[in-house]
Amino acid sequence: MTTPLVILRQEDGVAEIRFNRPDTLNALSLDLAKAFADAVDRAIATASTRAILLGAEGRGFVAGGGPDRYGR
């Protein structure tokens, strides 16, 4: 079982999206950005969503970005 890069929870009209790469201080990568975009798409596709709350696992929200595995 793989650990999800982004966790989405929805309850009472609030979608909580949490970055889940605490080992890298949630540094942005292409895969994380795609997972985040997918979570946002799923959250706004739910008619009852009124707000989106962003958070992160671990001690860093987002440490920044850098080259992905393709060097871009």
N, CA, C and O atoms as a printed pandas DataFrame, in Angstrom:
     atom_number atom_name residue_name chain_id  residue_number  x_coord  y_coord  z_coord
0              1         N          MET        A               1    0.848   -1.182    0.000
1              2        CA          MET        A               1    0.000    0.000    0.000
2              3         C          MET        A               1    0.891    1.242    0.000
3              4         O          MET        A               1    1.810    1.355    0.811
4              5         N          THR        A               2    0.615    2.157   -0.903
5              6        CA          THR        A               2    1.395    3.379   -0.963
6              7         C          THR        A               2    0.732    4.487   -0.162
7              8         O          THR        A               2   -0.490    4.530   -0.022
8              9         N          THR        A               3    1.556    5.375    0.357
9             10        CA          THR        A               3    1.059    6.500    1.127
10            11         C          THR        A               3    0.609    7.593    0.166
11            12         O          THR        A               3    1.363    7.949   -0.740
12            13         N          PRO        A               4   -0.596    8.138    0.332
13            14        CA          PRO        A               4   -1.072    9.184   -0.584
14            15         C          PRO        A               4   -0.270   10.475   -0.401
15            16         O          PRO        A               4    0.087   10.828    0.723
16            17         N          LEU        A               5    0.011   11.175   -1.496
17            18        CA          LEU        A               5    0.732   12.440   -1.434
18            19         C          LEU        A               5   -0.126   13.558   -0.858
19            20         O          LEU        A               5    0.384   14.507   -0.263
20            21         N          VAL        A               6   -1.439   13.431   -1.045
21            22        CA          VAL        A               6   -2.395   14.429   -0.567
22            23         C          VAL        A               6   -3.562   13.691    0.070
23            24         O          VAL        A               6   -4.032   12.679   -0.449
24            25         N          ILE        A               7   -4.013   14.204    1.182
25            26        CA          ILE        A               7   -5.157   13.621    1.884
26            27         C          ILE        A               7   -6.333   14.583    1.740
27            28         O          ILE        A               7   -6.199   15.776    2.013
28            29         N          LEU        A               8   -7.476   14.070    1.315
29            30        CA          LEU        A               8   -8.696   14.874    1.184
30            31         C          LEU        A               8   -9.747   14.310    2.128
31            32         O          LEU        A               8  -10.082   13.127    2.080
32            33         N          ARG        A               9  -10.256   15.182    2.985
33            34        CA          ARG        A               9  -11.379   14.832    3.874
34            35         C          ARG        A               9  -12.476   15.855    3.640
35            36         O          ARG        A               9  -12.203   17.051    3.538
36            37         N          GLN        A              10  -13.709   15.392    3.557
37            38        CA          GLN        A              10  -14.838   16.296    3.359
38            39         C          GLN        A              10  -15.895   16.029    4.419
39            40         O          GLN        A              10  -16.321   14.893    4.628
40            41         N          GLU        A              11  -16.309   17.109    5.088
41            42        CA          GLU        A              11  -17.321   16.975    6.134
42            43         C          GLU        A              11  -17.991   18.326    6.361
43            44         O          GLU        A              11  -17.318   19.354    6.440
44            45         N          ASP        A              12  -19.295   18.320    6.465
45            46        CA          ASP        A              12  -20.086   19.512    6.786
46            47         C          ASP        A              12  -19.755   20.706    5.891
47            48         O          ASP        A              12  -19.651   21.832    6.378
48            49         N          GLY        A              13  -19.589   20.471    4.596
49            50        CA          GLY        A              13  -19.350   21.553    3.659
50            51         C          GLY        A              13  -17.913   22.047    3.585
51            52         O          GLY        A              13  -17.614   22.975    2.833
52            53         N          VAL        A              14  -17.015   21.431    4.364
53            54        CA          VAL        A              14  -15.607   21.829    4.358
54            55         C          VAL        A              14  -14.768   20.689    3.796
55            56         O          VAL        A              14  -14.848   19.550    4.257
56            57         N          ALA        A              15  -13.966   21.017    2.796
57            58        CA          ALA        A              15  -13.014   20.052    2.248
58            59         C          ALA        A              15  -11.646   20.401    2.831
59            60         O          ALA        A              15  -11.171   21.524    2.664
60            61         N          GLU        A              16  -11.021   19.464    3.503
61            62        CA          GLU        A              16   -9.683   19.669    4.044
62            63         C          GLU        A              16   -8.693   18.923    3.160
63            64         O          GLU        A              16   -8.789   17.707    2.993
64            65         N          ILE        A              17   -7.747   19.657    2.601
65            66        CA          ILE        A              17   -6.707   19.078    1.764
66            67         C          ILE        A              17   -5.391   19.234    2.513
67            68         O          ILE        A              17   -4.991   20.343    2.868
68            69         N          ARG        A              18   -4.718   18.096    2.751
69            70        CA          ARG        A              18   -3.454   18.116    3.496
70            71         C          ARG        A              18   -2.342   17.500    2.658
71            72         O          ARG        A              18   -2.469   16.381    2.161
72            73         N          PHE        A              19   -1.248   18.249    2.508
73            74        CA          PHE        A              19   -0.065   17.698    1.861
74            75         C          PHE        A              19    0.512   16.629    2.774
75            76         O          PHE        A              19    0.526   16.797    3.993
76            77         N          ASN        A              20    0.990   15.527    2.193
77            78        CA          ASN        A              20    1.401   14.387    3.004
78            79         C          ASN        A              20    2.794   13.880    2.601
79            80         O          ASN        A              20    2.970   12.706    2.274
80            81         N          ARG        A              21    3.772   14.783    2.632
81            82        CA          ARG        A              21    5.170   14.411    2.401
82            83         C          ARG        A              21    6.016   14.997    3.527
83            84         O          ARG        A              21    6.926   15.785    3.267
84            85         N          PRO        A              22    5.730   14.627    4.768
85            86        CA          PRO        A              22    6.439   15.263    5.889
86            87         C          PRO        A              22    7.949   15.022    5.872
87            88         O          PRO        A              22    8.708   15.822    6.421
88            89         N          ASP        A              23    8.386   13.940    5.256
89            90        CA          ASP        A              23    9.818   13.640    5.198
90            91         C          ASP        A              23   10.590   14.659    4.361
91            92         O          ASP        A              23   11.803   14.790    4.525
92            93         N          THR        A              24    9.912   15.382    3.469
93            94        CA          THR        A              24   10.539   16.408    2.636
94            95         C          THR        A              24   10.026   17.801    2.994
95            96         O          THR        A              24   10.204   18.744    2.224
96            97         N          LEU        A              25    9.391   17.933    4.155
97            98        CA          LEU        A              25    8.734   19.176    4.564
98            99         C          LEU        A              25    7.696   19.608    3.535
99           100         O          LEU        A              25    7.439   20.798    3.352
100          101         N          ASN        A              26    7.101   18.615    2.866
101          102        CA          ASN        A              26    6.049   18.830    1.873
102          103         C          ASN        A              26    6.521   19.677    0.700
103          104         O          ASN        A              26    5.770   20.496    0.171
104          105         N          ALA        A              27    7.779   19.473    0.296
105          106        CA          ALA        A              27    8.319   20.188   -0.859
106          107         C          ALA        A              27    7.512   19.818   -2.101
107          108         O          ALA        A              27    7.168   18.654   -2.310
108          109         N          LEU        A              28    7.221   20.818   -2.914
109          110        CA          LEU        A              28    6.435   20.583   -4.119
110          111         C          LEU        A              28    7.238   19.814   -5.160
111          112         O          LEU        A              28    8.416   20.085   -5.393
112          113         N          SER        A              29    6.583   18.874   -5.763
113          114        CA          SER        A              29    7.125   18.125   -6.896
114          115         C          SER        A              29    6.006   18.058   -7.927
115          116         O          SER        A              29    4.866   18.426   -7.644
116          117         N          LEU        A              30    6.332   17.598   -9.092
117          118        CA          LEU        A              30    5.298   17.475  -10.120
118          119         C          LEU        A              30    4.198   16.519   -9.659
119          120         O          LEU        A              30    3.015   16.801   -9.849
120          121         N          ASP        A              31    4.573   15.405   -9.061
121          122        CA          ASP        A              31    3.580   14.435   -8.580
122          123         C          ASP        A              31    2.694   15.037   -7.485
123          124         O          ASP        A              31    1.482   14.822   -7.477
124          125         N          LEU        A              32    3.298   15.787   -6.568
125          126        CA          LEU        A              32    2.506   16.404   -5.500
126          127         C          LEU        A              32    1.567   17.460   -6.073
127          128         O          LEU        A              32    0.415   17.558   -5.650
128          129         N          ALA        A              33    2.042   18.241   -7.019
129          130        CA          ALA        A              33    1.190   19.266   -7.646
130          131         C          ALA        A              33    0.004   18.629   -8.358
131          132         O          ALA        A              33   -1.115   19.135   -8.278
132          133         N          LYS        A              34    0.244   17.529   -9.049
133          134        CA          LYS        A              34   -0.853   16.829   -9.735
134          135         C          LYS        A              34   -1.845   16.255   -8.726
135          136         O          LYS        A              34   -3.055   16.331   -8.936
136          137         N          ALA        A              35   -1.339   15.682   -7.631
137          138        CA          ALA        A              35   -2.225   15.127   -6.599
138          139         C          ALA        A              35   -3.047   16.233   -5.949
139          140         O          ALA        A              35   -4.222   16.036   -5.639
140          141         N          PHE        A              36   -2.433   17.398   -5.742
141          142        CA          PHE        A              36   -3.145   18.539   -5.173
142          143         C          PHE        A              36   -4.249   19.013   -6.119
143          144         O          PHE        A              36   -5.377   19.257   -5.691
144          145         N          ALA        A              37   -3.921   19.141   -7.399
145          146        CA          ALA        A              37   -4.922   19.564   -8.395
146          147         C          ALA        A              37   -6.084   18.579   -8.443
147          148         O          ALA        A              37   -7.240   18.988   -8.549
148          149         N          ASP        A              38   -5.787   17.285   -8.365
149          150        CA          ASP        A              38   -6.838   16.265   -8.364
150          151         C          ASP        A              38   -7.725   16.407   -7.129
151          152         O          ASP        A              38   -8.946   16.292   -7.228
152          153         N          ALA        A              39   -7.120   16.655   -5.968
153          154        CA          ALA        A              39   -7.898   16.820   -4.740
154          155         C          ALA        A              39   -8.802   18.045   -4.825
155          156         O          ALA        A              39   -9.953   17.997   -4.389
156          157         N          VAL        A              40   -8.291   19.138   -5.380
157          158        CA          VAL        A              40   -9.116   20.344   -5.555
158          159         C          VAL        A              40  -10.277   20.048   -6.498
159          160         O          VAL        A              40  -11.413   20.438   -6.231
160          161         N          ASP        A              41   -9.993   19.360   -7.598
161          162        CA          ASP        A              41  -11.064   18.998   -8.540
162          163         C          ASP        A              41  -12.141   18.159   -7.865
163          164         O          ASP        A              41  -13.333   18.384   -8.075
164          165         N          ARG        A              42  -11.716   17.179   -7.046
165          166        CA          ARG        A              42  -12.699   16.345   -6.341
166          167         C          ARG        A              42  -13.485   17.156   -5.334
167          168         O          ARG        A              42  -14.687   16.946   -5.176
168          169         N          ALA        A              43  -12.827   18.082   -4.645
169          170        CA          ALA        A              43  -13.509   18.903   -3.636
170          171         C          ALA        A              43  -14.566   19.797   -4.275
171          172         O          ALA        A              43  -15.686   19.891   -3.773
172          173         N          ILE        A              44  -14.215   20.454   -5.381
173          174        CA          ILE        A              44  -15.188   21.380   -5.982
174          175         C          ILE        A              44  -16.269   20.656   -6.774
175          176         O          ILE        A              44  -17.297   21.244   -7.108
176          177         N          ALA        A              45  -16.039   19.388   -7.073
177          178        CA          ALA        A              45  -17.069   18.602   -7.757
178          179         C          ALA        A              45  -18.187   18.197   -6.795
179          180         O          ALA        A              45  -19.257   17.771   -7.228
180          181         N          THR        A              46  -17.940   18.328   -5.507
181          182        CA          THR        A              46  -18.943   18.005   -4.499
182          183         C          THR        A              46  -19.786   19.253   -4.248
183          184         O          THR        A              46  -19.279   20.267   -3.768
184          185         N          ALA        A              47  -21.050   19.173   -4.570
185          186        CA          ALA        A              47  -21.937   20.340   -4.513
186          187         C          ALA        A              47  -22.015   20.970   -3.122
187          188         O          ALA        A              47  -22.228   22.177   -3.010
188          189         N          SER        A              48  -21.850   20.191   -2.082
189          190        CA          SER        A              48  -21.993   20.727   -0.724
190          191         C          SER        A              48  -20.740   21.437   -0.215
191          192         O          SER        A              48  -20.776   22.026    0.865
192          193         N          THR        A              49  -19.636   21.398   -0.957
193          194        CA          THR        A              49  -18.400   22.047   -0.508
194          195         C          THR        A              49  -18.555   23.555   -0.554
195          196         O          THR        A              49  -18.845   24.133   -1.602
196          197         N          ARG        A              50  -18.355   24.192    0.613
197          198        CA          ARG        A              50  -18.453   25.644    0.726
198          199         C          ARG        A              50  -17.087   26.281    0.978
199          200         O          ARG        A              50  -16.896   27.469    0.716
200          201         N          ALA        A              51  -16.134   25.489    1.486
201          202        CA          ALA        A              51  -14.813   26.026    1.809
202          203         C          ALA        A              51  -13.779   24.919    1.654
203          204         O          ALA        A              51  -14.072   23.736    1.826
204          205         N          ILE        A              52  -12.556   25.339    1.323
205          206        CA          ILE        A              52  -11.436   24.408    1.241
206          207         C          ILE        A              52  -10.372   24.885    2.223
207          208         O          ILE        A              52   -9.922   26.029    2.162
208          209         N          LEU        A              53   -9.982   24.005    3.116
209          210        CA          LEU        A              53   -8.965   24.279    4.125
210          211         C          LEU        A              53   -7.691   23.553    3.727
211          212         O          LEU        A              53   -7.714   22.345    3.489
212          213         N          LEU        A              54   -6.573   24.282    3.653
213          214        CA          LEU        A              54   -5.300   23.667    3.295
214          215         C          LEU        A              54   -4.452   23.464    4.534
215          216         O          LEU        A              54   -4.427   24.307    5.431
216          217         N          GLY        A              55   -3.757   22.338    4.575
217          218        CA          GLY        A              55   -2.869   22.033    5.687
218          219         C          GLY        A              55   -1.798   21.069    5.228
219          220         O          GLY        A              55   -1.703   20.741    4.046
220          221         N          ALA        A              56   -1.000   20.621    6.165
221          222        CA          ALA        A              56    0.081   19.699    5.819
222          223         C          ALA        A              56    0.440   18.840    7.021
223          224         O          ALA        A              56    0.314   19.262    8.171
224          225         N          GLU        A              57    0.884   17.642    6.732
225          226        CA          GLU        A              57    1.381   16.754    7.770
226          227         C          GLU        A              57    2.815   17.148    8.112
227          228         O          GLU        A              57    3.551   17.623    7.247
228          229         N          GLY        A              58    3.211   16.955    9.351
229          230        CA          GLY        A              58    4.576   17.251    9.757
230          231         C          GLY        A              58    4.762   18.703   10.150
231          232         O          GLY        A              58    3.796   19.428   10.385
232          233         N          ARG        A              59    6.020   19.118   10.217
233          234        CA          ARG        A              59    6.335   20.448   10.741
234          235         C          ARG        A              59    6.431   21.539    9.685
235          236         O          ARG        A              59    6.560   22.712   10.037
236          237         N          GLY        A              60    6.372   21.194    8.405
237          238        CA          GLY        A              60    6.469   22.202    7.357
238          239         C          GLY        A              60    5.233   22.197    6.478
239          240         O          GLY        A              60    4.744   21.138    6.083
240          241         N          PHE        A              61    4.722   23.405    6.168
241          242        CA          PHE        A              61    3.555   23.474    5.278
242          243         C          PHE        A              61    3.983   23.113    3.863
243          244         O          PHE        A              61    3.549   22.088    3.338
244          245         N          VAL        A              62    4.810   23.915    3.240
245          246        CA          VAL        A              62    5.386   23.618    1.931
246          247         C          VAL        A              62    6.774   24.242    1.915
247          248         O          VAL        A              62    6.920   25.455    2.070
248          249         N          ALA        A              63    7.786   23.414    1.729
249          250        CA          ALA        A              63    9.160   23.888    1.792
250          251         C          ALA        A              63    9.623   24.545    0.498
251          252         O          ALA        A              63   10.736   25.067    0.444
252          253         N          GLY        A              64    8.817   24.532   -0.519
253          254        CA          GLY        A              64    9.211   25.091   -1.804
254          255         C          GLY        A              64    9.165   24.015   -2.857
255          256         O          GLY        A              64    8.549   22.967   -2.662
256          257         N          GLY        A              65    9.804   24.267   -3.954
257          258        CA          GLY        A              65    9.801   23.301   -5.040
258          259         C          GLY        A              65   11.196   23.121   -5.587
259          260         O          GLY        A              65   12.137   23.816   -5.204
260          261         N          GLY        A              66   11.299   22.206   -6.460
261          262        CA          GLY        A              66   12.584   21.951   -7.070
262          263         C          GLY        A              66   12.391   21.082   -8.285
263          264         O          GLY        A              66   11.261   20.783   -8.669
264          265         N          PRO        A              67   13.478   20.677   -8.887
265          266        CA          PRO        A              67   13.374   19.823  -10.067
266          267         C          PRO        A              67   12.651   18.523   -9.738
267          268         O          PRO        A              67   12.853   17.937   -8.675
268          269         N          ASP        A              68   11.812   18.086  -10.663
269          270        CA          ASP        A              68   11.180   16.789  -10.468
270          271         C          ASP        A              68   12.145   15.714  -10.947
271          272         O          ASP        A              68   13.304   16.003  -11.243
272          273         N          ARG        A              69   11.684   14.511  -11.022
273          274        CA          ARG        A              69   12.574   13.403  -11.366
274          275         C          ARG        A              69   13.098   13.488  -12.803
275          276         O          ARG        A              69   14.008   12.748  -13.176
276          277         N          TYR        A              70   12.530   14.382  -13.604
277          278        CA          TYR        A              70   12.973   14.568  -14.981
278          279         C          TYR        A              70   13.927   15.760  -15.118
279          280         O          TYR        A              70   14.367   16.085  -16.220
280          281         N          GLY        A              71   14.245   16.409  -13.988
281          282        CA          GLY        A              71   15.165   17.533  -14.006
282          283         C          GLY        A              71   14.560   18.856  -14.421
283          284         O          GLY        A              71   15.288   19.805  -14.714
284          285         N          ARG        A              72   13.217   18.937  -14.451
285          286        CA          ARG        A              72   12.565   20.199  -14.841
286          287         C          ARG        A              72   12.208   21.000  -13.623
287          288         O          ARG        A              72   11.652   22.092  -13.743
